[in-house]
């Protein structure tokens, strides 16, 4: 009897500690949420805007330097890729991996989907966009229709409106940019369906995003999960796993399960003894 009482007290102590940890964690998340509310447009981040429609009246410049509106361009499910063409690392990795993923899709490019890449550097020219387009199209196997992958440029005002429309926040640092890495899947009417993060793009994820886009069905919001499990490192230009926070949650959950096991076992023994 006394042994079970001691175990019960120890279990309550563990439970109290676990609940205190969860309370502190919740307060921390509330504090972060409050900060995010105070600064709704962080310097470098993705602010998901699922279900919202892009400002289709925006006019950009095509590879020949001719003005073209998003309304003219977007008529099928669309993969939108914000990059800057002179990016020395992650943008190139993103586009390179995208060529590999697209090559594995069975969907018909130009008819069932298309890709629109635009530069968020207003100093970049249609000539540079054309050069990048030729470079990446040469990598495609099988060949990819030129009209199904557009490489665009724009002025600063248009870039600001478009990046704000997809919740893509970046900042210039000298000749380079600090920016998140993601692609956005749009419906044929310009509605934001899904975000895919990082440079390692899986054909299955793209396929599912395009399927949802063809049905006009918005994908699951994952920004909160990503913010909890990962932090974007602008200097390293990658997402970093929040090891301490995640392992803390897992430890608490295991502790709670262990405490529950002790209580249930104690009840069964007392039932047998009674």
N, C-alpha and C positions, 0 to 999 in steps of 0.2 A: 504493500500500500504506500509506504513512504517513498520507495524507489520511483513509483509512478507519479507521485506528487512532485518529487524533485525533477523528473523528466518533463512533467507538465509545466513546472515553473521555468525550466530552461527553454522549453519550446515557446512559452509565452515571451520570454526574453528575446529569443531569436525573431519571433513574429513581430515584436515591438520594434526591434532594430530594422527589420526588413521594411516595415511600414514607414518608419522614419526615413529610410533611404528613398523609398518611393515618393514620399511627400516632398523631400528636398529636390528630387529629380523633377517632379511635377512643377514645383516652384521655379526651378531653373528654366523649364520649357515655357512656363507662363512669362518669365522675364524675357526670354528670347522672342516669344510671340509679341510681347509689348514693344520690344525694340524694333521688330520687323514692321509692326503697325506704325511706329513713329517714322520709319524710313522705308516706305513701301517700294522704293526703287533703289535697291542696293547697287553699289558700283559695278560688281561683277557677279552676276547670278542669272538664273532662269526663274521667272515668275510665270508659272503655267497659266494659260488663259484658254483652257479647254472649253469647247463649245462656242467660243466667240469667233466672229468673222473678221477676216483681214480687211483693212481699208482698200477695197478693190479699185478705188479711183486713183490710187497712187500710180505715177508714171515714172518708169525707170528707162534705162538705155540698153538696147540689145547689143549683140556683138558687133554690129555695123555702126553703132552709135545712133540708131534711130529710136525715138521715143516709143515706148510701148507700155500700156497700162496692165495692171494685174488682172483686170477684168477680161482683157483680150487674151491673156496668157492662160489663165486657169479655167480649164473646161473639162478636165478629167482629174481623178485623184492625183495629188501632187506631193512630191517630196521637196521640201524647202530647206536649203542648206545655207545658213549664214556663215560666211568666211571672209577673210581678206586674202587676195591672190598672192601677195608677197610674203605671207606668213611663213616663217622659217621652219615650223615644226607641225603642230597639231592639226592645222587646217589641211596641210598636205596629207597627213596620215588619214584624216577623216575622208577626204575625197578618194584617196587611193583604196582604202578599205570599202568605200561605197561602190567603187567600180567592181570590186570582187564580189560583193553581195548582190549587186544588180545582175551580174552575169549568171548568177545561179537561180534567178527568178524565172518562172515559167510564164508570167504575165507578159502581154504584148506592149512594149514601150511605145508611147505615142497614142495608143488607142485605149489601153487600160490604165495607164499611169504615165507620169512624166516627172522630170526633175528640174527644179529651178534653183540655181546657185546664184547668190548675189553677194557683192562685196560691201562690207560696212565701212570701207575706207573711201571717202569721197574723192581722194586724190587719184585713185586708180582709174584706168582708162579702158574703153572698149577694146583697144588693141591688145592690152594685157589679158582681158577676159577671153578674147579669141585665141590667144596663145595657150591659155590654160585649157580651154575647151578642146583644142586639137590634141593636146598632151594626154588628157584623160580619156578621150574617145578612142585614142590609139590603143589603150590598155584593154578595152572591152572585147571580150570574146564569149559569144558571138558579137558581131558589130552592132553598134547602137545607133539608131537614127539621130542625125544631127538636130532635128527639130524637137526631139523628145528630151533633150538636155540643154537648157538655156543657161548661159553665163552672162549675168547682168551687172551693170554699175548704176550709180545714182548720185544725186547731189546730197549734201548734208541733211537738208530738211526732209527729203524723202526717206533717207536711211533712218533718221530719227523716228519718223512716223511708223515705218515698217518694223523696226526692231522693237519699238514700244508696243506695236500691235501683237507681236508674238511673245512679249515679255523677256526679250533678250537684252540684258544689260551688260555693257562693256565700257572700257575706258582706254584712252590712248596714253601711252607712256613713251614719249619721244617718237621714234620711227616705228615702234611696234604697239600692239594692243594686248591688254589683259582681257580675256573673254572666256565665257563658258564654251563647252563643246557639245553641240546637240544638233539634231535635225528635227524638223517639224513636218508631220504628215497632215495634209489638208484634204478636205472633200472637194468635189468638182465645183462647189459654190464658194470655196475659200474659207470654210469653217475649220477651225483647229481641232483635229481629231486625236492626235497623239504626239508625245515627245519621246525621242529616243536619244539616250545620252552616251557620251564617250566616243572614242574613235573605233572601237571594236564593234562593228555593226553586224548583227546576225541576220541572214536572209529570212529566217522564220519570223523575226520581230518585224522586219519591213513588210513581209507578206501579210502578216496579221494587221498591221497598221493600214495597209492599202485596202484590205478586205473591209475593215471598219469604215474607211473613208468612202468606199464604193456604196456602202449602206447608209452613210451619214451618221454612223454610230460613234459616239465619243468614247475614247479609250479610258482606262482607269487612271485616276490621278495618282502619280507616284512621287510628286515633289516633296510631300511631307515625309514620306519614308526615306527619300534620298537625303533630305536635310537632317533627319535624325541619325541615319547610319553613315552618311558621308559629309565631308566638308570640302568645298572647292578651294584648292590652293592656287591662287593666281600666279605666284612666283614659279611654282613647279608645273603649273598649267595642267593639273590633273585633279581628280577627286580622291580624297584621302579618307580611308576608313576610320571611323571614330571608335577605336578599339576599346578604350576605357569605358565609354558610355554603354556600348553594346554588351561587353562582357559583364559590366555591372548589372544590367538588366537580366542577363541570363543567369548570373549567380543568385540574384534575388528570387527569380522564378524557381530555381532548383531548391533554394532554401524553403520557400513556401510549400513546394511539393513534399519536401522531406518532413516539414512540420505537420502537414496534413496526414502524411503516412503514419507518423508517430501517434497522432490523436486517434486515427482510425484503428490502428493496432491496439492501442490502449482500451478503446471501447469494446473491441472484440474480446480481449482477455478478461475485462471486468464482467462482460456478459457470460463468459464461460465459467468464471469463478462464482458468479451469482447463481 
